[in-house]
Amino acid sequence: MVVAPDSFKGSLTAKEVAESLARGLRRVWPDARIELLPLSDGGDGWVASMVSAAGGSFVDVSVRGPLDDEVEARYGIIDVEGVTTAVIEMATASGLSLISEDRRDPRRTTTYGTGELIREALDRGARRLLVGIGGSATNDGGAGMASALGARFTDASGDELASGGGALAALDRVDLSDLDDRLADAEIVVASDVDNPLLGDDGASAVYGPQKGAGPDAVRELDEALCRFADVVENTVGREIRERPGAGAAGGLGFGMMAFCEATLQSGVELALDTLGADGVLDGAALVLTAEGRLDPQTLSGKVPVGVARRAKGYGIPVVAVGGAVEAMEESTLQRFRDEGIVVIFSSVEGAASAEDLMDPDGTRRRLERAGERVARLVDIGGRL
């Protein structure tokens, strides 16, 4: 069987979740062949899960953080069919978790550090880059990222713009003459399950700005600034990008990655499954066990359990999902899970548990082991029936 979970954010990595579930399964099936396939959808844990699953290495580097201060970021190097591949998680350089709540302001935050990670990976010989863009603190359309790679953004006086999404309102010219020419020879794939356009009511500023610290006035300011940015950038690169699905991801970083890096956007879990050779692992499996920290209706929006179930369904393999917490859902929602291939949902929590209990790593391991054991015992019962 295959154990293919996401991480339990703030508690266990995807690899640790997989190992815990497998220990529980082996209490009932000591001789079972169990394949571990820890996954991520491009958000928290993207680098850790991909490097762990592929047997790669981590690279730590100092970069410019979202408020121009220095932060320690990490990316991974893996080998994919002989191609040196970098796995980058923008949140480690430009993420919301790097800023205290009282300092969050997407008019000022920058993706410059993400661009530094890309440049560093190119320096190390990576010619394929898998960039997860969940958890951003930014709304600069990827201008900071592109600046780190050699692009220049200037106002009408020829002065370079300040960092952040607010400064884009003064953009007059984009100069790409010094843009890192190695980008043209690299394959860059962005892992994102967000399909928002860049602008408007469904765009980057309106939908995601408030969670990054933007009030109503700041949201309007940022949307207008991104509109100006899109006008100048699209005129420079000769392509219309703002309406493409995912252009609004990570405060418009999706737009910037497509505009300046010729990146393609792909479902994070689908990209992980393809990169890690999941088809070869799933083929012939009898059961798949997946998990994430919270199972709720949002899980149906392409998160790891549903992405795994969709892939397993193609092989006719039933999928069981375990949640660290499971929201009470209407029958119609549960039917949607079944339609995707998840035949049953379990909670790893037995009885009442505080938020502190749920975040405790040791407690989470124990609960997942028991959940794996319960799954195996119930499967055994079904076999006897």
N, C-alpha and C positions, 0 to 999 in steps of 0.2 A: 504494500500500500504506500501511498504518498502523503506526507505531511507538509502542507504548503501554506503557512500562515504569514500574516503581517506582524509587525512589532506591536507590543502593548505600550503605547507612548508613555514615557516617564517611568516605566517599570522594567520591561524586558525587551531586548532586541528580538527581531524575527527569528534569528538562529536559536536564541534561548527559549523562545516560545515553542519552536519546533522540537527541540531536545526534550523539553518538559512533557509535551504531549506524547512523544515517542516512548519516554520512560513509563508513562501510564499504560500505553498500549502493550508494552512488553511484559507488564505484570500478568497479563492474560495470555498474550501470544509471545512467549519468550523466543521462539524460533522464527518469528515472522520476518520477512524481508521488508524493511521500512526505509523508504527513500525520503530524505529531508530536503525540502526546497523552500528555504526562507525567502520571502518576497517583500517588495514595497511598491507602492503606486507612484513613486516619484517625490513623495513628501518626506516626512520625518523618517529617518532610517534608510533612505535610499542607498547611500554609499555603503553603510555597514552590511546591509542585506546582500547587495550585489557582490561585494568583495568576498564576503564570507562564503556565499554559495559558489562563486567561481574560483575560489582559492587564489585571490589576488593579493595585492599589498596596499598599504595605506601610505599616503604622503601628507605630512603636516607642513603648513606654510603660513607665514604671517602676511595678512592682506589688510586692505583698508575696509573697515567695517561700515555699516549703514549710515553712521553719523561721522564718517571720516576719521574715526579713531582706529587704532591698530587692534586686530583680533586674530586669534589663531584658528585657522580653518583646516579642514581635512578633505582630501579627495582620494579616489582609489584608482589603481591601475590593474586591469585584468587582461587576459589574452582571450580573444574571441576569434577562433579559426585562424590563428596566426597573425591577427591584427592587434597591435597595441592599442588598447581601448581605455580611455579615461572615464571614470564615473564621478560626476560632479553633483553636489547638492548645494544649490545656491543659498539655502537657509544658513549654512555654516559660515557664510561670508556676508550675506545681506538679509539675514532673517529677523523676524519679529522677536524671537526669543533672545536676541542679543541686546535688546533695548528695554529698559525699565518702562513701565506703563506711563509714567509721568513725562517721559522724554520722547514719546512716539509722535512723529510729525512727518507724514509722507510728502510734504512740500519740501523737506530737507534731505530725506534719506536717499541713498545712492546704491546702485548695483555695481559700482566700480570694483569692489572686491571680487565679485563673480567673474568679471572680465579678467582679473588677475589670475584667478584659478584656471581659466581657459588658457591664458597665455603660458602659465607654468606647465600645464599639461602638454601643450604643443612643444615647449622646450624639452620635455622628457620624451618626445618622439611619438606621442599619441596622434593617431590619424583618424580615430573614430572617438567621438565624445558623446556620452549619454548624460544629459543635463536634467536633473530633477529640479523643478522650480516651485515646489510647494513651500508655504510658510514664509513668504516674503514680507519685508517691512517697507517695501518701496513702491513708488508710483512714478518712476522716471522714464518709462517706456524703453528701458534698456540703454539709455544714453550713457549712464555711468559705465556699464559693461563695455560699450563700444569705445568709450574714451580710453579705457585701460588697454584696448587693442589697437589704438592709434588714430581713431576718429577724432575730429575736432568740431565742436559746436560753438558757434560764435553769434553775437548779437549784431545789430546794425553798425556798431562802431568797430567791429572786428575783435572785440574782447571775448575771451572764452566765458561761457556760462558757468555760473556757480553750480554746485551739486544740487540734486533734488528735482522733484517734479514741478515745483512752483516756478523754477527758473526757466523752464521750457517755453513759457509764454513770450519770452524775449528772443526766441530763436530766429535768426535771419539766414544762416548759412550752415550747411554741413559739408565738411571737407573730409573725403575718404581717401585722399592720395597716400596717406601713410598707414592706412588700415593694414594690419598684419596679413601679408600675402599668403601665409600658410593656411589661412581659413579657406582659401579657394580649393585646396587639395585635401581638406579634411571633411569627413562625413559627420555632421552634427545633428543629433536627434534629441529633441526636447520631450521629456516625460511629463505629461500634464493631462489631467482629466477635465480641465476647465475648457469650455467652448465659448466663453464670452467674447464678443467683439471688443475692440479697443475703447470705443466711445459710447456715450448715451446712457440711457437708463439701465441697460444690461452690461455696461462697460466696466472697465477696471476701477475707475474712481468711484462710481455710484455703488457698485456691488461690494467691493472689497476695501474701499477707502475708510469707511467708519471703523472697521476692526483694527485698522492701523493707526487710528488716532485722528482721523479727519472728521470735523463737524460739517454741517450742511454747507456753510460758506466755503470751507476748504474743498469740499467735494466739487462744487461748481468751478472753483478756481483751477483745480487739478484737471478736470475734464476739458476746460477751455485750453489749458496749457498743452495737454496731450493732443488736442485737435490741431493746434498750431504746429506741434512737433510732427504729427502725421503729414500735414500739408507739405512741410519742407522736406522731410525724409522721403516721402513717396515721389516727390518731384525729382529728388536727387538720384534715387535708385531706379526710377522708371517703372515702378510696379505699385499696384494698389493692394494694400495689405491690411488696412484697418478693419475691414469687415470679415476677414478670415476667422474661422472658429479658432479660439485660443489666443488671438491677438491680445486680448485683455488679461491673459493669465499673468500672475505675479506683477501686478501693477504695470502691465504693458511690456514686461520683459519678453513675453511671447512674440509681440510685434517686433521688438528690437532684434531678437534672435533670427527671425525670418528675414528682416530687412538687411542686417549687417553680416550675418553668418550663413545665409542661405539654409538655415536649419529647417528641418521638418518636425512637425509635432505629432506625437503618437500617444495613445493611452499608456500611462505609466506601467500598469500591470501587464498589458500586452507586450510592451517593450521588454520588461523583465522576463516574461515567459519565453519570448523568442530568443533573447540573448543567452539565457541559461539553458536552452535546449529542453524546455519542458515537454515537448511532444515526445521526445525519446524516453523521458522519465515516465510519462503518463501511459504510454502505449503498453497495454498488458496489465495495468494495475487493476486491482479488484475494488478499491475504495480510496477516496481522497478525503483527508481531514484538513480543514482550513480554519483560520481563526483571525480575529482582530479584537482590539481593546473594547470596542463598543459596536454591537450589531443593532442597527436601527434602519429606518427607511432610506437614510442617506447612503447606506451600504450598497443599495441598488444602483447608485450613480457611478458604476464602474470601479468600485473599490476592490481590494484584493480578493475577498471571498467570492464575489460575483464574477470577477475576471477569471479566477481559477475554475469556478463552476462552469462557465461558458466553454472554456477550453476542454474540461473533462467531459462535458456533455457530448462533445463530438466523438468521444471514444466510448460512449455509453457507460461511463463510470459514475456511480452515485457519489454525492458529496455531502459530508456532514460538516456543519459550521459551529464553532465554539466562540462565544463572546465573553470577554471579561465582564461586560454588562450587556444585558439584552433588554431593549425597550419593549414594553407591551405594544403589540401591533394588531391592527384589525386583520380579520381573516383574509380580506382582499389583498393586503400587503404580504401576508405570509404566502398566499398563493403565487404572488409574483416571484418570491424566492424559490418556490418549488418549480415554477416555470423556467427559472434560470438553471435549475439542476441541483439546488440545495434541498435535499429531501427532508432534513430535520435540523433544527437549531437547538443548541444546548447553551446554557449559561454555566460558566465555571464557578460561579458563586453559589454556595449552599447556605441559605439562611441570610440573616441581616449582616451587612458589612459596611463599615464607614468608608469615606473617601480615602482616609489614610490607610486603611486595610487594603483597599483595592490597589493602591500605588506601591505597597510594600513588595519588593522583588521576591523575597523568600516566600511570603505568603502566596504570591501569584504563581510561583513555581509549583508549590504544593497543590493549589487549586487546579492548575492545568494537568498535573499528573493524575489527579483523581478524575478529572473530566475525560482524559484519554482512556483511563481504565473503564469508566462507565460506558463510553462508546463501544469499546471492545466487548464488554459483557453483554450489552444489548444486541450487538451484531451476532454474538454467539447464540443468544436466545432466539433471534429471528431465524438463524440457520436450523435450529432444532425444530422450530415450528414448521 
